[in-house]
Amino acid sequence: MPIWIPKKVDVPLTEEQLQGLLKQYDKNGDGRLSREELREAFRSLGLNFSGWRAWRALRHADGNGDGYISEEEMKELVKYATSKWGFTVY
C-alpha cells in the first residue's frame, strides 16, 4: 500500500531556511538561480504557474538585470515570495 505524502505542509520557515531550500535548485553550481531553476524550485514548493512566478520573481528581485538571482539578491527574492505567495517566514 503506498504511503500518502501531502504536497503542501504549512510549516513556518526562517528566511535562512527558505533561502537554503531555494539554493538547492542551483543545479549547475554557479551560485545563482536562473529562471528555469526558480521554476523548478517553485514547482517543488507546490506553487501553481511556477513558470510565470519565476518570471515575476526575476523581474522583481533581479536588481542588476542579468537574468539570475545572485546571493546578494536572494533576500529580495525571499521577501517577494513571502509577501506575494503566502510562505510563512519568521
C-alpha positions in Angstrom: 0.0 0.0 0.0 1.6 3.4 -1.0 2.1 6.0 1.6 0.3 9.3 1.1 2.5 12.3 1.5 0.8 15.7 1.3 2.2 18.1 -1.3 2.0 21.1 0.9 2.7 21.4 4.6 2.3 24.7 6.4 5.4 24.9 8.5 6.9 28.3 9.3 10.5 28.7 8.0 13.2 31.2 8.8 14.4 33.4 5.9 17.7 31.4 6.0 15.8 28.1 5.7 13.8 29.3 2.7 17.0 30.6 1.1 18.6 27.3 1.7 15.7 25.5 0.1 15.9 27.7 -2.9 19.7 27.3 -3.2 19.3 23.6 -3.5 17.9 24.2 -7.0 21.2 25.8 -8.2 21.7 22.7 -10.4 24.9 24.0 -12.2 26.5 25.2 -9.0 27.2 28.7 -10.3 25.9 30.4 -7.1 22.9 31.9 -9.0 19.4 30.9 -9.7 18.2 31.0 -13.3 14.6 31.3 -14.4 14.5 27.6 -15.0 16.0 26.8 -11.6 13.5 29.1 -10.0 10.6 27.4 -11.9 11.7 24.0 -10.6 12.0 25.3 -7.0 8.6 26.9 -7.1 7.1 23.8 -8.6 8.6 21.6 -5.8 7.2 24.0 -3.2 3.7 23.4 -4.5 3.1 26.6 -6.3 0.9 26.6 -9.4 2.0 28.6 -12.5 5.6 28.1 -11.5 7.0 29.4 -14.8 5.0 32.6 -14.6 6.0 33.0 -10.9 9.7 32.5 -11.8 9.4 35.2 -14.4 7.7 37.6 -11.9 10.3 36.8 -9.2 13.2 37.6 -11.6 11.5 40.8 -12.7 11.2 41.9 -9.0 14.4 40.6 -7.4 17.0 40.7 -10.1 18.5 44.0 -9.2 21.3 44.1 -11.8 19.1 42.8 -14.6 21.4 39.9 -15.6 18.6 37.3 -15.6 19.7 35.5 -12.5 19.2 35.7 -8.7 22.6 36.0 -7.1 23.5 35.5 -3.4 23.1 39.3 -2.9 19.6 39.3 -4.4 18.3 36.3 -2.5 16.9 38.3 0.4 14.8 40.3 -2.0 13.6 37.1 -3.6 12.6 35.7 -0.2 10.9 38.9 0.8 8.9 38.9 -2.5 7.9 35.3 -2.2 6.7 35.7 1.3 4.7 38.8 0.5 3.1 37.5 -2.7 2.7 33.8 -2.3 2.0 33.2 1.4 5.1 31.5 2.6 5.3 31.7 6.4 8.6 33.1 7.5 9.6 34.1 11.0 
